[in-house]
């Protein structure tokens, strides 16, 4: 009979924490083996555990190398100038300047709400940028998609109900019922496909109700926040809506426009546009009359002078007055009119009235 042998695992099991399972299996310290077979069995078990631990470490090393490669690629992409520019939108540095991590502005203060109620001029307000052809195309596609989605919504709801009936059908369901549901489902799918296949002219009609369009979603999803909800809605309802005429003005329209505007019974441009009856918006009528029909310049009132002085102070940047913005808030006045009025009459830095004798002498000496 063989003498019991002792196998020391203490030195091997203390090398790393990964091998704690070995200690749990064999126990701490010495293991007594009565036969060679037991010793070989312990040795094979020990080798299997080591192979398993080595495989785990190699797998983790492979994952680590793969992650290193990904990080290097991400760093390379972030280092490119064009990608870096797109990662930081310009509007983050524009007013309002105080935003949280979600780009949300704080609620308005009592003073801000008071100014909004009184409709005070905001010197930080920028003139809306001009719409590009691609933006107009995007808006038309978004409105069409919203109108189509609204038309197919009840059909899709009914389709889901029929599909649910077919899926839940069991042995109690008759073949006639299955046949009716299948025919109804096929009919619904044909209707949905027909509506989705409609052209833009068939969907965007003059009689369509565009109040169902989710303008907030259009602004934030289709335009990615580059246009406000008010901007996209106004652009469509006041300009791109098919019910408004975009044809050139005829002589008869211009004569009727002049008659209605200069009539003492004139109330508003909205009523004038209705009375004109040529599918023109109130803004179209006002713009046409101000730019082409009305040629004479009316007298400046005291209220206009006061407003013009206030606007020049608010829009002045380093001594340069933004006349385009001033004219925008002076209805009925062009850029040249407001600039001439301020420069020749209202500018406090320019002296007006008769020249003094001293000024005459200085001017004569300088020009002689």
C-alpha positions as CSV (number, residue, x, y, z in Angstrom):
1,X,0.0,0.0,0.0
2,X,1.3,3.4,-0.9
3,X,2.2,5.9,1.8
4,X,-0.1,8.9,1.9
5,X,1.4,11.8,0.0
6,X,0.9,15.5,0.5
7,X,0.5,18.0,-2.3
8,X,1.2,21.7,-1.4
9,X,-1.1,24.2,-3.2
10,X,-0.4,27.1,-0.9
11,X,2.2,28.9,-3.0
12,X,0.1,28.6,-6.2
13,X,-3.2,29.7,-4.8
14,X,-1.8,32.9,-3.3
15,X,-0.6,34.5,-6.6
16,X,-3.8,36.2,-7.6
17,X,-7.4,36.7,-6.6
18,X,-8.6,35.0,-9.8
19,X,-7.7,31.7,-8.3
20,X,-9.8,31.9,-5.1
21,X,-12.1,29.3,-6.6
22,X,-9.1,26.8,-6.4
23,X,-8.7,27.5,-2.7
24,X,-12.4,27.0,-2.2
25,X,-12.2,23.7,-4.0
26,X,-9.1,22.2,-2.3
27,X,-9.0,24.1,0.9
28,X,-6.1,26.1,2.3
29,X,-2.7,24.6,2.7
30,X,-1.8,20.9,2.2
31,X,-4.0,18.2,0.5
32,X,-3.4,14.6,1.4
33,X,-3.5,12.1,-1.5
34,X,-3.5,8.4,-0.6
35,X,-2.9,7.2,-4.1
36,X,-1.3,8.3,-7.3
37,X,-4.7,8.3,-9.1
38,X,-6.0,10.9,-6.6
39,X,-2.9,13.0,-7.1
40,X,-3.3,12.9,-10.9
41,X,-7.0,13.7,-10.5
42,X,-6.2,16.8,-8.3
43,X,-3.6,17.8,-10.8
44,X,-5.9,17.5,-13.8
45,X,-8.6,19.5,-12.0
46,X,-6.1,22.1,-11.1
47,X,-5.0,22.4,-14.7
48,X,-8.6,22.7,-16.0
49,X,-9.3,25.6,-13.6
50,X,-6.1,27.3,-14.7
51,X,-7.0,26.8,-18.3
52,X,-10.4,28.3,-17.6
53,X,-8.9,31.3,-15.8
54,X,-6.4,31.8,-18.7
55,X,-9.2,31.7,-21.2
56,X,-11.1,34.4,-19.3
57,X,-8.0,36.6,-19.1
58,X,-7.4,36.2,-22.8
59,X,-11.0,37.1,-23.6
60,X,-10.8,40.2,-21.5
61,X,-7.5,41.2,-23.2
62,X,-9.1,40.8,-26.6
63,X,-12.1,43.0,-25.5
64,X,-9.6,45.5,-24.1
65,X,-7.7,45.6,-27.4
66,X,-10.9,46.0,-29.4
67,X,-12.0,48.9,-27.1
68,X,-8.6,50.6,-27.5
69,X,-9.1,50.4,-31.3
70,X,-12.5,51.9,-31.0
71,X,-11.3,54.7,-28.8
72,X,-8.4,55.5,-31.2
73,X,-11.0,55.7,-34.1
74,X,-13.3,58.0,-32.1
75,X,-10.4,60.2,-31.1
76,X,-9.3,60.4,-34.8
77,X,-12.9,61.4,-35.8
78,X,-13.1,64.0,-33.1
79,X,-9.8,65.5,-34.1
80,X,-11.1,66.3,-37.6
81,X,-12.0,70.0,-37.9
82,X,-15.2,69.5,-39.9
83,X,-16.6,67.0,-37.3
84,X,-15.6,69.2,-34.4
85,X,-17.5,72.1,-35.9
86,X,-20.7,70.1,-36.3
87,X,-20.4,68.8,-32.7
88,X,-20.8,72.4,-31.4
89,X,-23.8,74.2,-33.0
90,X,-23.4,78.0,-33.4
91,X,-26.8,78.7,-31.8
92,X,-25.3,77.6,-28.4
93,X,-23.4,80.9,-28.3
94,X,-26.4,83.1,-29.3
95,X,-29.0,84.7,-27.0
96,X,-30.5,83.7,-24.7
97,X,-27.1,83.2,-23.0
98,X,-28.2,81.5,-19.8
99,X,-29.2,77.8,-20.4
100,X,-28.9,74.6,-18.4
101,X,-27.3,71.3,-19.6
102,X,-30.5,70.6,-21.7
103,X,-30.3,74.0,-23.4
104,X,-33.5,75.1,-21.6
105,X,-33.9,78.7,-20.6
106,X,-35.0,79.8,-17.2
107,X,-38.6,81.1,-16.8
108,X,-39.2,84.8,-17.5
109,X,-39.0,87.2,-14.7
110,X,-41.7,89.7,-13.7
111,X,-40.0,92.4,-15.6
112,X,-39.6,90.3,-18.8
113,X,-43.3,89.3,-18.6
114,X,-44.2,93.0,-18.2
115,X,-42.2,94.0,-21.3
116,X,-43.7,91.1,-23.3
117,X,-47.2,92.3,-22.4
118,X,-46.4,95.9,-23.4
119,X,-44.7,94.5,-26.6
120,X,-41.5,96.4,-26.0
121,X,-38.8,96.2,-28.7
122,X,-36.2,93.5,-28.0
123,X,-32.7,94.7,-29.1
124,X,-31.4,91.1,-29.2
125,X,-34.1,90.0,-31.6
126,X,-32.6,89.0,-35.0
127,X,-34.4,89.3,-38.3
128,X,-35.4,85.9,-39.5
129,X,-33.0,84.4,-42.0
130,X,-34.2,83.9,-45.6
131,X,-35.7,80.6,-46.5
132,X,-33.7,78.4,-48.8
133,X,-35.2,76.2,-51.6
134,X,-34.1,73.1,-49.7
135,X,-35.9,74.3,-46.5
136,X,-39.1,75.0,-48.5
137,X,-38.9,71.5,-50.0
138,X,-38.4,70.0,-46.5
139,X,-41.4,71.9,-45.3
140,X,-43.6,70.7,-48.1
141,X,-42.5,67.1,-47.6
142,X,-43.1,67.4,-43.8
143,X,-46.6,68.8,-44.3
144,X,-47.5,66.2,-46.8
145,X,-46.3,63.4,-44.5
146,X,-48.3,64.8,-41.6
147,X,-51.5,65.1,-43.8
148,X,-51.0,61.5,-45.1
149,X,-50.4,60.2,-41.5
150,X,-53.6,61.9,-40.4
151,X,-55.6,60.3,-43.2
152,X,-54.3,56.7,-42.7
153,X,-54.5,56.8,-38.9
154,X,-58.1,55.5,-38.6
155,X,-57.3,52.9,-41.3
156,X,-54.2,51.7,-39.4
157,X,-56.2,51.5,-36.2
158,X,-58.8,49.3,-37.8
159,X,-56.1,47.2,-39.5
160,X,-54.5,46.5,-36.1
161,X,-57.9,45.4,-34.7
162,X,-58.4,43.0,-37.6
163,X,-54.9,41.6,-37.3
164,X,-55.5,41.0,-33.6
165,X,-58.7,39.0,-34.4
166,X,-56.9,36.8,-36.9
167,X,-54.1,36.1,-34.5
168,X,-56.4,35.2,-31.7
169,X,-58.7,33.0,-33.9
170,X,-59.1,29.5,-32.5
171,X,-61.2,26.4,-33.3
172,X,-64.3,28.3,-32.3
173,X,-63.8,30.7,-35.2
174,X,-65.6,29.8,-38.4
175,X,-64.0,29.8,-41.8
176,X,-66.5,32.4,-42.9
177,X,-65.3,34.8,-40.2
178,X,-61.7,34.2,-41.1
179,X,-62.5,34.9,-44.8
180,X,-64.3,38.1,-43.9
181,X,-61.5,39.4,-41.7
182,X,-58.9,38.5,-44.4
183,X,-60.9,40.4,-47.1
184,X,-61.3,43.4,-44.8
185,X,-57.6,43.4,-44.0
186,X,-56.7,43.3,-47.7
187,X,-59.1,46.1,-48.4
188,X,-57.6,48.2,-45.6
189,X,-54.1,47.6,-46.9
190,X,-55.1,48.7,-50.4
191,X,-56.6,51.9,-49.1
192,X,-53.5,52.7,-47.0
193,X,-51.2,52.0,-49.9
194,X,-53.4,54.2,-52.2
195,X,-53.3,57.2,-49.7
196,X,-49.6,56.9,-49.2
197,X,-49.0,56.8,-53.0
198,X,-50.8,60.1,-53.6
199,X,-48.7,62.9,-55.1
200,X,-47.9,66.1,-53.4
201,X,-50.5,68.0,-55.5
202,X,-53.2,65.5,-54.5
203,X,-52.5,65.9,-50.8
204,X,-51.6,69.6,-50.5
205,X,-54.9,71.1,-51.8
206,X,-56.4,74.5,-51.2
207,X,-59.4,73.0,-49.3
208,X,-57.2,70.9,-46.9
209,X,-57.3,71.6,-43.2
210,X,-53.7,72.3,-42.2
211,X,-54.6,72.9,-38.5
212,X,-54.0,69.2,-37.9
213,X,-50.3,69.4,-38.8
214,X,-48.1,69.1,-35.7
215,X,-46.0,72.2,-36.3
216,X,-44.0,71.7,-33.1
217,X,-42.9,68.3,-34.4
218,X,-42.1,69.7,-37.8
219,X,-39.9,72.4,-36.3
220,X,-38.0,70.1,-34.0
221,X,-37.8,66.9,-36.0
222,X,-37.7,67.8,-39.7
223,X,-35.9,71.1,-39.2
224,X,-33.9,69.9,-36.1
225,X,-34.7,73.1,-34.2
226,X,-33.3,75.5,-36.9
227,X,-36.7,77.0,-37.3
228,X,-39.3,77.8,-34.6
229,X,-42.8,76.4,-34.5
230,X,-44.2,79.9,-35.3
231,X,-41.8,80.3,-38.2
232,X,-42.7,77.1,-40.0
233,X,-46.5,77.6,-39.4
234,X,-46.4,81.2,-40.6
235,X,-44.4,80.3,-43.7
236,X,-46.9,77.6,-44.7
237,X,-50.2,79.3,-43.7
238,X,-49.3,82.8,-45.0
239,X,-47.2,82.0,-48.0
240,X,-46.9,78.3,-49.2
241,X,-50.6,77.4,-48.6
242,X,-52.0,76.3,-52.1
243,X,-55.1,78.4,-51.5
244,X,-53.1,81.7,-51.8
245,X,-52.5,83.0,-55.3
246,X,-48.9,83.3,-56.3
247,X,-49.5,84.6,-59.8
248,X,-48.4,88.1,-61.0
249,X,-50.6,91.0,-60.0
250,X,-52.9,92.1,-62.9
251,X,-53.7,95.8,-63.6
252,X,-57.3,95.1,-62.5
253,X,-56.1,93.8,-59.1
254,X,-53.9,96.8,-58.5
255,X,-56.6,99.2,-59.4
256,X,-59.1,97.4,-57.1
257,X,-56.4,97.3,-54.3
258,X,-55.8,101.0,-54.6
259,X,-59.6,101.7,-54.5
260,X,-60.2,99.6,-51.4
261,X,-57.2,100.9,-49.5
262,X,-58.0,104.6,-50.2
263,X,-61.7,104.2,-49.5
264,X,-62.7,106.0,-46.3
265,X,-64.4,102.7,-45.1
266,X,-61.0,100.9,-45.0
267,X,-60.8,98.9,-41.7
268,X,-58.0,96.4,-42.0
269,X,-55.9,94.5,-44.5
270,X,-57.6,91.2,-43.6
271,X,-61.0,92.6,-44.7
272,X,-59.4,94.3,-47.7
273,X,-58.0,90.9,-48.8
274,X,-61.4,89.3,-48.5
275,X,-63.1,92.0,-50.5
276,X,-60.4,91.8,-53.1
277,X,-61.5,88.2,-53.8
278,X,-58.4,87.1,-55.7
279,X,-57.0,84.7,-53.0
280,X,-54.3,87.2,-51.8
281,X,-53.2,87.3,-48.2
282,X,-53.4,90.4,-46.2
283,X,-49.6,90.6,-46.1
284,X,-49.5,90.4,-50.0
285,X,-52.0,93.2,-50.2
286,X,-50.2,95.4,-47.7
287,X,-46.7,94.8,-49.3
288,X,-48.0,95.5,-52.8
289,X,-49.7,98.7,-51.8
290,X,-46.7,100.0,-49.7
291,X,-44.0,99.2,-52.3
292,X,-45.7,100.0,-55.6
293,X,-49.2,101.5,-55.3
294,X,-48.6,104.2,-52.6
295,X,-46.0,106.6,-54.1
296,X,-46.6,109.6,-51.9
297,X,-44.8,110.1,-48.6
298,X,-47.1,111.0,-45.7
299,X,-46.1,113.5,-43.0
300,X,-44.2,112.3,-40.0
301,X,-46.2,112.3,-36.7
302,X,-44.8,113.0,-33.3
303,X,-45.3,109.4,-32.2
304,X,-43.3,108.2,-35.2
305,X,-40.5,110.6,-34.4
306,X,-40.4,109.4,-30.8
307,X,-40.4,105.8,-31.8
308,X,-37.7,106.4,-34.4
309,X,-35.4,108.0,-31.8
310,X,-35.9,105.1,-29.4
311,X,-35.2,102.5,-32.1
312,X,-32.0,104.2,-33.2
313,X,-30.7,104.0,-29.7
314,X,-31.6,100.4,-29.3
315,X,-30.2,99.2,-32.6
316,X,-27.0,101.3,-32.4
317,X,-23.9,99.1,-32.2
318,X,-20.6,101.0,-31.7
319,X,-22.1,104.1,-33.3
320,X,-23.5,102.2,-36.3
321,X,-27.3,102.2,-36.6
322,X,-28.9,99.1,-38.1
323,X,-31.3,100.9,-40.5
324,X,-32.8,97.7,-41.9
325,X,-33.9,96.6,-38.4
326,X,-35.2,100.1,-37.7
327,X,-37.3,100.1,-40.9
328,X,-38.7,96.7,-40.0
329,X,-40.4,98.2,-36.9
330,X,-41.6,101.3,-38.7
331,X,-44.6,100.2,-40.7
332,X,-45.2,102.2,-43.9
333,X,-41.6,103.6,-43.9
334,X,-38.7,102.5,-46.0
335,X,-35.1,102.2,-45.0
336,X,-34.2,105.4,-46.9
337,X,-37.1,107.3,-45.3
338,X,-36.2,106.5,-41.7
339,X,-32.5,107.2,-42.3
340,X,-33.2,110.6,-44.0
341,X,-35.7,111.6,-41.3
342,X,-33.3,110.9,-38.5
343,X,-30.2,112.3,-40.1
344,X,-31.7,115.5,-41.3
345,X,-34.2,116.2,-38.5
346,X,-33.9,114.1,-35.4
347,X,-30.2,113.5,-34.9
348,X,-29.2,115.4,-31.7
349,X,-25.5,115.5,-32.7
350,X,-26.4,117.6,-35.8
351,X,-27.2,121.3,-35.4
352,X,-30.2,122.6,-37.3
353,X,-31.4,126.2,-38.0
354,X,-29.7,129.3,-39.4
355,X,-25.9,129.5,-39.6
356,X,-24.1,131.9,-37.2
357,X,-21.7,134.6,-38.4
358,X,-18.8,132.7,-36.9
359,X,-19.8,129.6,-38.7
360,X,-20.1,131.5,-42.0
361,X,-16.5,132.9,-41.5
362,X,-15.0,129.5,-40.7
363,X,-16.8,127.8,-43.7
364,X,-15.6,130.6,-46.0
365,X,-12.0,130.3,-44.8
366,X,-12.0,126.6,-45.2
367,X,-13.4,126.6,-48.7
368,X,-11.4,129.6,-50.1
